[in-house]
Amino acid sequence: MSIEELLEQMEQYRLRREQRDYRPDWLKRFVENAAALFEPLTFVGRVGYDCQLDERGWTVCMYLGTTEIVGGPRDGQIDHASFRIDLTQIMPLFSTLNRMEWYSVANTADTVHPVRSLLCVHGKVADGEEVRLELMAVPPNIIRPGLHLRPDGALFETR
């Protein structure tokens, strides 16, 4: 197989994967609007998310991705992006707010990070659809870094 054929195959795979997005359009807009609220405090960050549907409605879990250092004395180090969110800007995403909770969970045997912080907002959006928005301080442990930083300061994305 030639390089051109391999690249074409990879592009076809990417297009098929993107076409499997079964989220309704209103939820896609909700995720985009919520992602715009993340303000990285250092470097840059990509907003990651996961959407799950169950009997209570949609759960949207969002976080700012991590950066892995590549090369140099800090090779392999994972840096979590610091960020802020103006909480007053979350409220307009919902037509009705039912509940807003903040969780701060100290280190336990099953967590890798010393403190985990999570803001949960429950409410209705778009024609009364139930949504639980979870804004996480750090990504879930299973999420790999989305950005890589070289010792020379060059930043590149992981695909």
C-alpha positions as CSV (number, residue, x, y, z in Angstrom):
1,M,0.0,0.0,0.0
2,S,1.4,3.4,-1.0
3,I,1.6,6.4,1.3
4,E,-1.1,8.1,-0.7
5,E,-3.4,5.1,-0.3
6,L,-2.8,5.0,3.4
7,L,-3.5,8.7,3.8
8,E,-6.7,8.3,1.8
9,Q,-7.7,5.3,4.0
10,M,-7.1,7.4,7.1
11,E,-9.1,10.3,5.8
12,Q,-12.0,7.9,5.0
13,Y,-11.8,6.5,8.5
14,R,-11.9,10.0,10.0
15,L,-15.0,10.9,7.9
16,R,-16.8,7.8,9.0
17,R,-16.0,8.4,12.6
18,E,-17.3,12.0,12.4
19,Q,-20.5,10.8,10.8
20,R,-21.3,8.6,13.9
21,D,-22.2,11.7,16.0
22,Y,-25.7,11.0,17.1
23,R,-26.1,14.0,19.3
24,P,-29.0,16.2,18.5
25,D,-28.2,19.6,17.0
26,W,-29.4,21.5,20.1
27,L,-27.0,19.5,22.3
28,K,-24.1,20.2,19.9
29,R,-24.8,24.0,20.2
30,F,-25.0,23.6,24.0
31,V,-21.6,21.9,24.1
32,E,-20.1,24.6,21.8
33,N,-21.5,27.4,24.0
34,A,-20.3,25.7,27.2
35,A,-16.8,25.1,25.7
36,A,-16.6,28.8,24.9
37,L,-16.8,29.6,28.7
38,F,-13.4,27.9,29.5
39,E,-10.7,30.6,29.8
40,P,-7.2,29.0,30.0
41,L,-4.9,30.8,32.5
42,T,-1.7,29.3,31.3
43,F,-0.6,28.3,27.8
44,V,-3.5,27.0,25.7
45,G,-6.0,24.3,26.2
46,R,-8.5,22.2,24.2
47,V,-11.9,21.6,25.8
48,G,-12.7,17.9,25.9
49,Y,-16.2,16.5,26.5
50,D,-18.3,13.4,26.7
51,C,-22.1,13.2,26.2
52,Q,-24.1,10.4,27.6
53,L,-27.9,9.8,27.4
54,D,-29.8,7.9,30.1
55,E,-33.3,7.8,31.5
56,R,-32.7,11.2,33.3
57,G,-31.6,13.0,30.2
58,W,-28.2,14.0,28.8
59,T,-25.0,14.2,30.9
60,V,-22.4,16.5,29.4
61,C,-18.9,16.1,31.1
62,M,-16.4,18.8,30.1
63,Y,-12.8,19.5,31.0
64,L,-9.7,21.3,29.7
65,G,-7.3,18.8,28.3
66,T,-3.7,18.1,29.4
67,T,-0.3,18.7,27.8
68,E,2.5,16.2,27.8
69,I,6.1,17.4,27.9
70,V,8.1,15.6,25.1
71,G,11.9,15.6,25.5
72,G,14.2,17.3,28.0
73,P,14.4,16.8,31.7
74,R,10.6,16.9,32.2
75,D,9.9,14.3,29.4
76,G,6.7,12.5,30.0
77,Q,5.4,15.0,32.6
78,I,1.6,15.7,32.2
79,D,0.6,19.3,32.9
80,H,-3.1,20.1,33.6
81,A,-4.2,23.4,32.2
82,S,-5.4,26.0,34.7
83,F,-8.6,27.7,33.7
84,R,-11.4,29.8,35.0
85,I,-15.1,29.9,34.1
86,D,-17.4,32.8,34.9
87,L,-20.2,30.9,36.7
88,T,-22.8,33.6,35.9
89,Q,-22.3,32.7,32.2
90,I,-23.4,29.2,32.8
91,M,-26.9,30.1,33.8
92,P,-28.0,31.5,30.4
93,L,-27.1,28.1,28.9
94,F,-30.2,26.7,30.7
95,S,-33.9,27.8,30.4
96,T,-34.5,26.4,33.9
97,L,-31.9,25.7,36.6
98,N,-32.9,22.9,39.0
99,R,-29.7,22.4,41.0
100,M,-26.1,23.6,41.1
101,E,-23.5,21.5,43.1
102,W,-19.8,21.8,43.7
103,Y,-17.9,18.7,44.7
104,S,-14.3,18.7,46.1
105,V,-13.1,15.2,46.8
106,A,-9.9,14.7,48.7
107,N,-7.3,12.1,47.8
108,T,-8.4,8.5,48.2
109,A,-6.9,5.2,47.3
110,D,-8.7,5.1,43.9
111,T,-7.7,8.6,42.7
112,V,-4.4,9.7,41.2
113,H,-4.9,13.4,41.6
114,P,-4.6,14.9,45.2
115,V,-7.8,16.9,44.9
116,R,-10.6,16.5,42.4
117,S,-13.1,19.3,41.9
118,L,-16.3,19.1,39.9
119,L,-19.2,21.6,39.3
120,C,-22.5,20.0,38.4
121,V,-25.4,22.0,37.0
122,H,-28.7,20.4,36.4
123,G,-31.5,22.0,34.4
124,K,-33.5,22.2,31.2
125,V,-32.5,23.5,27.9
126,A,-33.9,23.5,24.3
127,D,-37.6,22.5,24.4
128,G,-37.4,21.2,28.0
129,E,-34.6,18.7,27.5
130,E,-32.9,17.7,30.8
131,V,-29.2,18.2,30.9
132,R,-26.6,17.7,33.7
133,L,-23.5,19.7,32.9
134,E,-20.4,18.4,34.8
135,L,-17.4,20.8,34.6
136,M,-14.3,18.9,35.8
137,A,-11.1,20.5,37.2
138,V,-9.0,17.8,35.4
139,P,-9.8,15.3,32.7
140,P,-10.8,11.7,33.6
141,N,-7.8,9.4,34.1
142,I,-8.5,7.6,30.9
143,I,-8.1,10.7,28.8
144,R,-4.7,11.0,27.2
145,P,-3.0,14.4,26.6
146,G,-4.3,16.3,23.6
147,L,-1.3,18.5,23.3
148,H,2.4,18.0,23.4
149,L,5.1,20.5,24.3
150,R,8.7,20.2,23.1
151,P,11.6,21.7,25.2
152,D,12.0,24.4,22.5
153,G,8.4,25.6,23.3
154,A,6.8,24.2,20.1
155,L,3.3,23.0,20.8
156,F,1.6,20.3,18.7
157,E,-1.7,18.4,18.8
158,T,-2.2,14.7,19.2
159,R,-4.6,13.1,16.7
